[in-house]
Amino acid sequence: MSDTLSTEHLLGIRELAPEDIDLIFRTADGFKEVLGRPIKKVPSLRDITIANLFFENSTRTRISFELAEKRLSADVINFSSSSSSVKKGETLVDTVNNILAMKVDMVVMRHPDPGAAVFLSKHVNARIINAGDGTHEHPTQGLLDVYSIRERLGRVKNVKVAIVGDILHSRVALSNIHCLRKLGAEVMLCGPPTLIPPHAAELGVKVEHDLDKALAWCDVANMLRIQMERQDHSGPTFFPSLREYSMRYGLDLQRYERLGKELVIMHPGPINRGVEITSEVADSGASIILDQVENGVAIRMAVLYLLAGRIPMDAGADRTRV
Ligand code: CP
């Protein structure tokens, strides 16, 4: 078993080997144990400087990365485009190069454009972690989701996972699909035809437009958010109304109880309560939504730790030991 990632950056799950994912999960297991201790901090990334660059809104991912970095004793810089010189027209590469001139080792970046993290990795000399690039990938979300399934069910192989909702605009869906398929799970996408990408079947997944049939098939239901911000601002353009969407694709207690079996219920957040999932289900014992958030810190610690191990060190320096 290797203890080194096959990649210098985390740009997407598509580029990872199953062995990389297994290594990240095993490393996260160790960090979960650390996070359960009275003193939750380790010196693993002492002397490593990490910039968190967020060109798009975030609550969970931004806080989770910052906490993971601080638990590992890294020096942390936070950048938000809304309060920066990007507003004066500065380009992405100029912004990042200026930050790197201040001797930053790693960059965690969220950006509205698909491919922004790949672009950055080709132009700046630092380890890049994609914290969500447009509708493309959100690799640490995919990792923490699948890690949470592994934790709840004890396995991922042959688990049946339905990903429900706005697949078309979802970077979470693509990262989940790649991660689940690489570890041998079965995946079904469920939603209105207008919100399922036409090439979905090429990803090796099933497609179902009837939510009750998808729920009857699966062990795990990952309920995705309707991404209104990526649709026309005058209202939903991919389905007639939020009310109709919620009737056909929302998970409420009645629908769940009608199934007559237990499911693991997931949601990456933020939740549109009463649209894709009701509070009764989101806050029920079947839901692992807050476990996903908790596991996000351990997963991000694992990713940061393993990628930092690939930073060329000064002779004699040893900055990546737990
Ligand atoms: N799940 C997720 O990416 O949430 P944020 O947009 O709040 O980071």
Residues whose N, C-alpha, C, O or C-beta is under 5 A from the ligand:
A	BS01	CP	N57 S58 T59 R60 T61 R62 P268 G269 P270
